[in-house]
Amino acid sequence: MSRYFAYILSILLTLCMLALTPLLAGAWWGVGIFGALALLGTFDMLQRTSTLRRNYPLLANFRYGLETIGPEMRQYFIQADTDKVPFSRQQRALVYQRAKHVNDVRPFGTLRNVYDNDYEWINHSIAPVEVADHDFRILIGAESKQPYSASVFNISAMSFGALSAAAIRALNGGAKRGGFYHDTGEGSISPYHREGGGDLVWELGSGYFGCRNHDGSFNEARFAEQAVDPQVKMIEVKLSQGAKPGHGGVLPAAKLSKEIAATRDVPMGQDCVSPAKHSAFSTPLGLLQFVARLREKSGGKPTGFKLAIGHPWEWFGIAKAMQECAISRPDLLPDFIVVDGAEGGTGAAPAEFVDHVGVPMHEGLLLVHNTLVGLNLRERIKIGAAGKIVSAFDLARAIAMGADWCNAARGFMFSLGCIQSLSCHTNRCPTGIATQDPGRWKHLDVPDKTERVADYHDNTVRALRDLLCAAGLSHPDELGPEHILRRVSQTQVKSYASLYRFLEPGELLAGRLPEHAVFRDYWEESRSDTFAAPERILRLRSSKAT
C-alpha cells in the first residue's frame, strides 16, 4: 500500500546497505541513516497515541515537522506586509527601524488601499506649525502629594517571569534613558527593575505579589515598604487585562525560580496563583477605598486602576461610586484609569479569551472617557490607553478618542528584537525575551537593547510631533475626534466626531440619559455598592431559566 511505501523502502535500503558493507566502506553511513528511519517507522507502527502515525509510518512525521514550522513559513513567505496576525510585517519593520535608529521612510507610495473600508487617516492643515520639543508630558495626580509628569508614550505591564531578566533590564534602562515609565506588571518589582533606575509604575494584581500574606491576602505593611521607594512613581491596581479579562493566572511550580519566588513573595514548590478577582475589596466603593488606602501608604503617589471593559453595569457602578465620592469624599477618587483592550497580548491565554472575551480598546476607551465627561470628572481623572499601539498614528488615534497618554507592551518587545515567533508560552523564545532559560536570555545584549528601547520611544514621539505639526497642532492634548477620519464605504467618509457619540460635559448629571444604547440600557440601574447585574438583567435570566 502506498501509505507504507516510505517505511518499506527504509527497511529495504537498510538491508541493501548491510549487504554492501563488505564491499563499500561508506555503506555503514547508509545503514545508520536508513536504519534509523526504519526504527522510527517501526515505532510509529507500534505506538498507540497517534492514529495518523500508525496509518502513515514515517510519512506522518514529515507532516508534523512541517506543521511545527508553519508559523515561520507563513510569516516569511506567505503573509503580506500589511497582514496583522497579530502584527503585520510593516508594523514590525517600523519598530525595528526606529529602534535601530535607521531610515524609516518609505518609497513609491503606501501599500494600503486608501479606498478600502476602515482605512483611517489624520487630516493635515494648510497652515502647519513648528514645534521644537517632542518630549510631550502629562501631569498625573495634580492634587496628590507627589504628582508625576509622565511621557505620552510608556512601557505597558509585563512581569518578570513572563519576561526574562535581561529583557527587564533593557526595558528599564531604556525608560531611564528616554524619560518614560516602565510598568512592572503584576509580578511585582524585581531586582532587575531596580538596576536601571527607570521610573516604575507598580501594578498590583489580585495575587498582591510583593505585598502579600501567606494566604494570598494583601499585606499593607509589605506594600508600604516598597511603595515609598523613590523609583516607584505611581501605583496601579489591575482589575483585568485585555488578553484574558476575568481570568486568573497560574505559574506552575516547575517554572518558579528562586528569583521569581522572592520577587513575588511566594513559596517555592507550589503553583503561583493569580486569582480571577481581588480579595481586598468586593464593591465599586470598596475599590475606591482601596485605591485611596494605597495612595496614603505610598506617601501620596498618584494611584489608579487598570481594566478591560466587560459588563457595562460594572464600570457604571464604579463611575457612580466616583460620582458620590466627588461630592462627599473627593480623596477617594482615583488619579488615573488605564483602559486595556481585548486586542492586548500576553505570554499565554486560553484561545477563547484571546479571540472572544472583552471589549476592544477603542470602544472601552470611548465608554470610560464619555462617562467621566458626562459626570464632570474628566478634568480630575487622567486616562491611559493600551492595546496594539506601535506607531505615532496609533498614539494620535487613541488620544483623539479620549486618552491622555498611551502604553505599549509588544511594541517595546519588538524594539528588544522580538520576531513574533509566537512561542512566548513555551519558554523557548528564540530572542531571549519571553523565557527563563538562561541559555537563551543571557545572549540578549542588555546595553545594545537598552539603547534600542530608548531610540524606539524617541523616534516614535518625534513622529507624533511631526503628525501634530502637519495637522496644525502643538501638543497631543489638542487632538480631538474631528482630526481622525475613517472610510466607511466607497463613497462615504466620517470623522470620529460624527462616527461616535461623544457626551457633553455634565450630560449624565442633567437628569436625562443620552441617546446612547449602553447608557440607556444600564446607567440608571447600576449601583455603587455592588458589581452585581441590575435587577432587570437578573429577571431576564430568571425568566429564561424557567
C-alpha positions as CSV (number, residue, x, y, z in Angstrom):
1,M,0.0,0.0,0.0
2,S,1.3,3.5,-0.9
3,R,1.0,4.8,2.7
4,Y,3.6,2.2,3.8
5,F,5.9,2.9,0.9
6,A,8.4,5.1,2.8
7,Y,8.5,2.6,5.7
8,I,9.1,-0.4,3.5
9,L,11.6,1.4,1.4
10,S,13.6,2.4,4.5
11,I,13.8,-1.3,5.5
12,L,14.8,-2.4,2.1
13,L,17.5,0.3,1.8
14,T,18.8,-0.7,5.3
15,L,19.1,-4.3,4.1
16,C,20.8,-3.3,0.9
17,M,23.4,-1.2,2.8
18,L,24.1,-4.1,5.1
19,A,24.7,-6.3,2.1
20,L,27.1,-3.7,0.6
21,T,29.2,-3.2,3.8
22,P,31.8,-5.8,2.9
23,L,32.3,-4.1,-0.5
24,L,31.8,-0.4,0.3
25,A,33.4,1.2,3.5
26,G,30.9,4.1,3.3
27,A,27.9,1.8,3.4
28,W,27.8,2.0,7.2
29,W,26.6,5.5,6.8
30,G,23.6,4.3,4.8
31,V,22.9,1.6,7.4
32,G,22.8,4.2,10.1
33,I,20.6,6.6,8.3
34,F,18.1,4.2,6.7
35,G,18.2,2.0,9.8
36,A,17.2,5.0,12.0
37,L,14.3,5.7,9.6
38,A,13.2,2.1,9.7
39,L,13.3,2.1,13.5
40,L,11.2,5.3,13.6
41,G,8.7,3.7,11.2
42,T,8.6,0.6,13.4
43,F,7.9,2.8,16.5
44,D,5.2,4.6,14.6
45,M,3.5,1.2,13.8
46,L,3.7,0.0,17.4
47,Q,2.7,3.2,19.3
48,R,-1.0,3.8,20.0
49,T,-1.3,7.5,20.8
50,S,-1.3,8.7,17.1
51,T,-3.6,7.0,14.6
52,L,-2.0,9.1,11.8
53,R,1.5,7.8,12.6
54,R,0.2,4.2,12.7
55,N,-1.6,4.6,9.3
56,Y,1.3,6.5,7.7
57,P,4.5,5.4,9.4
58,L,7.4,7.8,8.6
59,L,5.3,9.9,6.3
60,A,3.3,11.4,9.2
61,N,6.4,12.7,10.8
62,F,7.0,14.9,7.8
63,R,3.6,16.3,8.3
64,Y,4.2,17.1,11.9
65,G,7.6,18.6,11.1
66,L,6.1,20.9,8.6
67,E,3.3,21.8,11.0
68,T,5.8,22.9,13.6
69,I,7.4,25.4,11.3
70,G,4.1,26.6,9.8
71,P,4.1,30.0,11.6
72,E,7.5,30.7,10.3
73,M,6.7,29.6,6.8
74,R,3.6,31.8,6.8
75,Q,5.4,34.8,8.4
76,Y,8.3,34.8,6.0
77,F,6.9,33.5,2.7
78,I,3.1,33.8,2.6
79,Q,1.8,36.7,4.7
80,A,1.5,40.1,3.0
81,D,3.3,43.1,4.5
82,T,0.0,44.5,5.8
83,D,-1.5,41.3,7.3
84,K,-1.9,41.8,11.0
85,V,-1.5,38.4,12.6
86,P,-1.3,39.8,15.2
87,F,1.2,42.4,14.0
88,S,2.0,43.0,10.3
89,R,5.5,42.8,8.8
90,Q,5.1,46.5,8.1
91,Q,4.4,47.3,11.8
92,R,7.3,45.2,13.0
93,A,9.7,46.7,10.4
94,L,8.7,50.2,11.6
95,V,9.6,49.4,15.2
96,Y,12.9,47.7,14.2
97,Q,13.9,50.7,12.1
98,R,13.1,53.2,14.8
99,A,14.7,51.1,17.5
100,K,17.9,50.8,15.4
101,H,17.8,54.5,14.6
102,V,17.9,53.8,10.8
103,N,16.0,55.3,7.9
104,D,12.2,54.6,8.4
105,V,10.9,56.4,5.3
106,R,9.0,54.5,2.6
107,P,9.4,54.7,-1.2
108,F,6.8,54.8,-4.0
109,G,3.6,55.2,-2.0
110,T,1.5,53.4,0.6
111,L,0.9,49.7,0.5
112,R,-2.6,50.3,1.8
113,N,-5.6,50.7,-0.4
114,V,-6.9,54.1,0.7
115,Y,-10.3,53.3,-0.8
116,D,-10.8,50.2,1.4
117,N,-13.4,50.4,4.1
118,D,-11.9,51.2,7.5
119,Y,-8.9,53.0,6.1
120,E,-8.1,55.8,8.5
121,W,-6.0,59.0,8.4
122,I,-5.4,62.3,10.1
123,N,-6.2,65.5,8.1
124,H,-3.4,68.0,7.6
125,S,-3.5,71.8,7.8
126,I,-2.7,74.3,5.2
127,A,-1.0,76.3,8.0
128,P,1.2,73.7,9.7
129,V,3.1,74.7,12.8
130,E,6.6,74.1,14.1
131,V,7.3,72.6,17.5
132,A,10.9,72.1,18.6
133,D,10.3,69.9,21.7
134,H,8.8,66.4,21.2
135,D,9.0,65.4,24.9
136,F,5.3,65.7,25.5
137,R,4.3,65.3,29.2
138,I,1.1,64.6,31.0
139,L,0.7,65.6,34.7
140,I,-1.0,62.8,36.7
141,G,-2.2,63.3,40.2
142,A,-2.0,67.0,40.2
143,E,-3.8,67.1,43.6
144,S,-1.7,64.3,45.2
145,K,1.4,64.9,47.3
146,Q,3.7,63.5,44.7
147,P,2.3,64.2,41.2
148,Y,4.0,62.6,38.3
149,S,4.8,64.1,34.9
150,A,4.5,61.1,32.5
151,S,5.6,60.8,28.9
152,V,2.8,60.5,26.4
153,F,4.2,57.0,25.5
154,N,5.3,54.4,28.0
155,I,6.0,50.7,28.6
156,S,2.9,48.7,29.4
157,A,2.7,46.0,32.0
158,M,4.9,43.0,31.5
159,S,6.1,40.9,34.5
160,F,9.4,39.5,35.5
161,G,8.6,35.8,35.0
162,A,6.8,36.4,31.7
163,L,9.9,38.3,30.5
164,S,13.5,37.4,31.2
165,A,15.9,39.2,33.5
166,A,17.8,40.6,30.5
167,A,14.6,41.9,28.9
168,I,13.5,43.7,32.1
169,R,17.0,45.2,32.5
170,A,16.9,46.6,28.9
171,L,13.4,47.9,29.2
172,N,14.0,49.7,32.4
173,G,17.4,51.1,31.2
174,G,15.7,52.4,28.1
175,A,13.0,54.0,30.2
176,K,15.6,55.7,32.3
177,R,17.5,57.0,29.3
178,G,14.3,58.2,27.5
179,G,12.5,59.6,30.4
180,F,9.4,57.5,30.3
181,Y,7.9,55.0,32.7
182,H,8.1,51.2,32.9
183,D,5.0,49.3,34.3
184,T,6.1,46.3,36.4
185,G,3.2,44.1,35.5
186,E,1.5,42.2,38.3
187,G,4.7,40.1,39.0
188,S,5.9,42.9,41.4
189,I,9.3,44.8,41.5
190,S,12.2,42.5,40.8
191,P,15.9,43.4,41.3
192,Y,16.2,43.8,37.6
193,H,13.6,46.6,37.6
194,R,15.7,48.5,40.1
195,E,19.1,48.1,38.3
196,G,18.4,50.7,35.5
197,G,16.8,53.3,37.8
198,G,14.0,54.0,35.3
199,D,10.6,55.3,36.6
200,L,8.3,52.5,37.7
201,V,4.6,52.1,37.9
202,W,3.9,49.3,40.3
203,E,1.0,47.2,39.1
204,L,-0.9,45.4,41.9
205,G,-2.9,42.4,40.7
206,S,-5.2,40.1,42.5
207,G,-2.3,38.0,43.7
208,Y,-0.8,41.0,45.5
209,F,2.7,39.8,44.6
210,G,5.4,41.5,46.5
211,C,3.0,42.6,49.3
212,R,1.0,39.5,50.3
213,N,0.4,37.3,53.3
214,H,0.9,33.5,53.2
215,D,-2.7,33.0,52.3
216,G,-2.5,35.4,49.4
217,S,-4.3,38.3,51.0
218,F,-3.0,41.9,50.9
219,N,-0.2,42.9,53.3
220,E,-0.4,46.6,53.9
221,A,3.0,46.9,55.7
222,R,4.8,45.0,53.0
223,F,3.2,47.2,50.4
224,A,4.3,50.4,52.1
225,E,7.9,49.2,52.4
226,Q,8.2,49.0,48.6
227,A,5.8,51.7,47.5
228,V,7.7,54.5,49.2
229,D,10.8,53.8,47.1
230,P,11.5,57.0,45.0
231,Q,11.8,54.9,41.9
232,V,8.2,54.0,42.1
233,K,6.2,56.9,40.7
234,M,2.6,55.6,40.6
235,I,0.5,52.7,41.8
236,E,-1.8,50.8,39.5
237,V,-4.5,48.3,40.7
238,K,-5.1,45.8,37.9
239,L,-8.7,44.7,37.7
240,S,-8.4,42.9,34.4
241,Q,-6.1,42.8,31.4
242,G,-7.1,42.8,27.8
243,A,-5.8,39.5,26.7
244,K,-7.6,37.4,29.3
245,P,-10.1,39.6,31.2
246,G,-11.9,37.8,34.0
247,H,-9.3,35.1,34.1
248,G,-6.6,34.5,36.7
249,G,-3.2,33.1,36.0
250,V,-1.0,30.2,37.2
251,L,2.8,30.0,37.0
252,P,3.4,26.3,37.5
253,A,5.7,25.3,40.4
254,A,8.1,23.7,37.8
255,K,8.7,27.2,36.3
256,L,9.0,29.0,39.6
257,S,12.7,30.0,40.1
258,K,14.1,31.3,43.4
259,E,14.3,34.8,42.0
260,I,10.7,34.9,40.8
261,A,9.5,33.4,44.1
262,A,11.5,36.1,46.1
263,T,10.1,38.9,43.8
264,R,6.5,37.7,44.1
265,D,6.7,36.8,47.8
266,V,5.5,33.2,47.2
267,P,6.9,29.9,48.4
268,M,8.9,27.6,46.3
269,G,7.5,24.2,45.3
270,Q,3.9,25.5,44.8
271,D,2.0,26.9,41.9
272,C,2.0,30.7,41.8
273,V,-1.7,31.5,41.5
274,S,-3.1,34.9,40.5
275,P,-6.9,34.7,41.3
276,A,-9.5,35.9,38.9
277,K,-10.7,38.6,41.3
278,H,-9.4,40.7,44.2
279,S,-9.9,39.7,47.8
280,A,-9.2,43.2,49.2
281,F,-12.5,44.7,48.0
282,S,-15.8,43.4,46.6
283,T,-17.8,46.5,45.6
284,P,-17.2,49.6,43.4
285,L,-16.9,51.8,46.6
286,G,-14.6,49.3,48.1
287,L,-12.3,49.6,45.1
288,L,-12.1,53.4,45.5
289,Q,-11.4,53.0,49.2
290,F,-8.6,50.5,48.4
291,V,-7.1,52.9,45.9
292,A,-7.1,55.7,48.4
293,R,-5.5,53.4,51.0
294,L,-2.7,52.6,48.6
295,R,-2.1,56.3,47.8
296,E,-1.8,57.1,51.5
297,K,0.6,54.2,52.2
298,S,2.7,55.1,49.2
299,G,3.3,58.6,50.6
300,G,0.8,60.3,48.3
301,K,1.8,59.0,44.9
302,P,-0.7,59.0,42.1
303,T,-2.8,55.9,42.3
304,G,-5.4,54.5,40.0
305,F,-6.6,51.3,38.3
306,K,-6.4,49.4,35.0
307,L,-9.3,47.5,33.5
308,A,-10.5,46.0,30.3
309,I,-14.2,46.9,30.0
310,G,-16.6,44.0,30.3
311,H,-20.1,44.2,31.7
312,P,-21.1,47.9,31.3
313,W,-23.0,48.0,34.6
314,E,-19.8,47.1,36.5
315,W,-18.0,50.1,35.0
316,F,-21.1,52.2,35.6
317,G,-21.1,51.1,39.3
318,I,-17.5,52.3,39.6
319,A,-18.5,55.6,37.9
320,K,-21.4,56.1,40.2
321,A,-19.1,55.4,43.2
322,M,-16.8,58.2,41.9
323,Q,-19.8,60.5,41.4
324,E,-20.8,60.1,45.0
325,C,-17.2,60.5,46.3
326,A,-16.7,63.6,44.2
327,I,-19.1,65.4,46.5
328,S,-18.6,63.8,49.9
329,R,-15.1,62.1,49.7
330,P,-13.0,63.6,46.9
331,D,-9.9,62.0,48.5
332,L,-11.3,58.6,47.3
333,L,-11.2,59.5,43.6
334,P,-8.5,57.7,41.6
335,D,-5.9,59.8,39.9
336,F,-6.0,57.9,36.7
337,I,-7.6,55.0,34.9
338,V,-5.8,52.8,32.3
339,V,-8.1,51.2,29.7
340,D,-6.8,48.0,28.3
341,G,-8.3,46.4,25.1
342,A,-9.3,42.9,24.1
343,E,-6.6,43.1,21.4
344,G,-3.9,43.2,24.1
345,G,-1.4,40.4,24.3
346,T,0.0,38.1,26.9
347,G,2.5,35.2,27.2
348,A,-0.3,32.7,27.4
349,A,-4.1,32.8,27.4
350,P,-6.9,30.4,26.6
351,A,-7.9,30.7,22.9
352,E,-11.5,31.7,23.6
353,F,-10.3,34.6,25.9
354,V,-7.8,35.9,23.3
355,D,-10.4,35.8,20.5
356,H,-13.8,36.4,22.1
357,V,-13.7,38.0,25.6
358,G,-13.6,41.7,26.5
359,V,-14.3,45.0,24.8
360,P,-11.7,46.2,22.2
361,M,-9.7,49.2,23.3
362,H,-11.4,51.9,21.2
363,E,-14.9,51.1,22.4
364,G,-13.7,50.7,26.0
365,L,-11.7,53.9,25.9
366,L,-14.6,55.8,24.5
367,L,-17.0,54.5,27.1
368,V,-14.7,55.4,30.0
369,H,-14.0,58.9,28.5
370,N,-17.7,59.6,27.8
371,T,-18.7,58.5,31.3
372,L,-16.2,60.8,33.0
373,V,-17.1,63.7,30.8
374,G,-20.8,63.1,31.5
375,L,-20.1,63.2,35.2
376,N,-17.8,66.3,35.0
377,L,-14.9,64.2,36.3
378,R,-12.8,64.1,33.2
379,E,-10.6,67.0,34.3
380,R,-9.8,65.4,37.6
381,I,-9.0,61.8,36.4
382,K,-6.5,61.1,33.6
383,I,-6.9,58.2,31.2
384,G,-4.2,56.0,29.7
385,A,-4.8,53.5,26.9
386,A,-3.2,50.3,25.9
387,G,-3.9,47.8,23.1
388,K,-1.8,47.2,20.0
389,I,-0.1,50.6,19.9
390,V,3.2,50.7,18.0
391,S,3.2,53.8,15.7
392,A,2.7,57.6,16.1
393,F,-0.7,57.3,14.3
394,D,-1.8,54.7,16.9
395,L,-0.9,57.2,19.6
396,A,-2.7,60.1,17.9
397,R,-5.9,58.0,17.2
398,A,-6.1,56.8,20.9
399,I,-5.6,60.4,22.2
400,A,-8.2,61.7,19.8
401,M,-10.7,59.2,21.3
402,G,-10.1,60.4,24.8
403,A,-6.7,59.1,26.1
404,D,-4.2,61.4,27.8
405,W,-1.3,59.0,27.2
406,C,-0.7,55.5,25.8
407,N,1.2,52.4,26.8
408,A,2.7,49.7,24.6
409,A,3.9,46.2,25.5
410,R,4.5,44.3,22.3
411,G,5.8,47.4,20.5
412,F,8.6,47.6,23.1
413,M,9.2,43.8,22.8
414,F,9.8,44.4,19.1
415,S,12.3,47.0,20.0
416,L,14.2,44.4,22.1
417,G,14.3,42.2,19.0
418,C,11.1,40.1,19.3
419,I,10.4,38.4,15.9
420,Q,6.8,37.4,16.7
421,S,7.7,33.7,16.7
422,L,4.5,33.1,18.8
423,S,6.5,30.9,21.3
424,C,6.1,33.0,24.4
425,H,4.3,30.2,26.2
426,T,6.9,27.6,25.5
427,N,9.9,29.0,27.4
428,R,11.8,28.7,24.1
429,C,11.7,32.3,23.0
430,P,14.4,32.4,20.2
431,T,15.4,36.0,21.1
432,G,15.7,35.5,24.9
433,I,12.9,37.9,25.7
434,A,10.0,35.8,26.9
435,T,11.9,32.9,28.5
436,Q,13.5,32.0,31.8
437,D,16.1,29.7,30.1
438,P,19.5,31.3,30.9
439,G,20.9,29.6,27.9
440,R,18.7,31.8,25.8
441,W,18.2,35.1,27.7
442,K,21.9,35.5,28.6
443,H,22.6,36.1,24.9
444,L,20.4,39.2,24.8
445,D,22.9,42.2,24.9
446,V,21.4,44.5,27.5
447,P,23.4,47.7,26.7
448,D,22.5,47.4,23.0
449,K,18.8,46.7,23.6
450,T,18.6,49.5,26.2
451,E,19.7,51.9,23.5
452,R,17.1,50.4,21.1
453,V,14.3,50.8,23.6
454,A,15.1,54.4,24.2
455,D,15.5,55.1,20.4
456,Y,12.2,53.5,19.6
457,H,10.4,55.7,22.1
458,D,12.3,58.8,21.0
459,N,11.7,58.3,17.3
460,T,8.0,57.4,17.8
461,V,7.3,60.5,19.8
462,R,9.2,62.6,17.2
463,A,6.9,61.1,14.6
464,L,3.9,62.1,16.7
465,R,5.2,65.6,16.9
466,D,5.5,65.7,13.1
467,L,2.0,64.4,12.7
468,L,0.7,67.1,15.1
469,C,2.6,69.9,13.3
470,A,1.2,68.8,10.0
471,A,-2.3,69.0,11.5
472,G,-1.6,72.5,12.8
473,L,-1.4,71.4,16.4
474,S,1.3,71.9,19.0
475,H,0.5,69.3,21.7
476,P,-1.3,65.9,21.8
477,D,-3.9,67.3,24.2
478,E,-5.2,69.4,21.2
479,L,-6.1,66.3,19.3
480,G,-9.9,65.7,19.0
481,P,-12.2,63.2,17.3
482,E,-12.6,65.7,14.4
483,H,-9.0,65.1,13.4
484,I,-9.2,61.4,12.6
485,L,-11.2,60.1,9.7
486,R,-12.3,56.7,8.5
487,R,-13.7,55.5,5.2
488,V,-16.9,53.6,6.0
489,S,-17.9,52.9,2.3
490,Q,-16.6,53.6,-1.2
491,T,-18.5,56.9,-1.2
492,Q,-18.6,57.9,2.4
493,V,-16.0,59.2,4.9
494,K,-16.7,60.1,8.5
495,S,-14.7,61.7,11.2
496,Y,-14.6,60.1,14.6
497,A,-16.7,63.1,15.9
498,S,-19.6,62.1,13.6
499,L,-18.9,58.3,13.8
500,Y,-19.1,58.1,17.6
501,R,-21.4,59.7,20.1
502,F,-19.4,62.0,22.4
503,L,-21.2,63.2,25.6
504,E,-21.3,66.8,26.6
505,P,-19.8,67.8,30.0
506,G,-22.2,67.1,32.8
507,E,-24.7,65.3,30.5
508,L,-25.2,62.4,32.9
509,L,-25.9,64.8,35.7
510,A,-28.6,66.7,33.8
511,G,-31.4,64.2,34.7
512,R,-31.7,62.8,31.1
513,L,-30.0,59.9,29.5
514,P,-28.0,60.5,26.3
515,E,-29.1,58.8,23.1
516,H,-26.5,56.1,23.6
517,A,-27.6,52.4,23.8
518,V,-25.3,51.4,26.6
519,F,-26.1,54.4,28.9
520,R,-29.8,54.0,28.1
521,D,-29.9,50.3,29.0
522,Y,-27.6,50.1,32.0
523,W,-26.8,53.5,33.6
524,E,-29.8,54.1,35.8
525,E,-29.9,50.6,37.3
526,S,-26.2,50.4,38.0
527,R,-25.2,50.7,41.7
528,S,-22.1,51.9,43.6
529,D,-22.5,49.3,46.3
530,T,-22.3,46.2,44.1
531,F,-20.8,44.7,40.9
532,A,-23.9,42.5,40.5
533,A,-26.1,42.7,37.4
534,P,-29.1,45.1,37.6
535,E,-32.4,43.6,38.7
536,R,-33.8,43.8,35.1
537,I,-30.9,41.6,33.9
538,L,-31.5,39.1,36.7
539,R,-35.2,39.0,36.0
540,L,-34.4,38.2,32.3
541,R,-32.1,35.4,33.4
542,S,-34.7,34.0,35.7
543,S,-37.4,34.0,33.1
544,K,-35.0,32.3,30.6
545,A,-34.2,29.6,33.2
546,T,-37.8,28.8,33.8
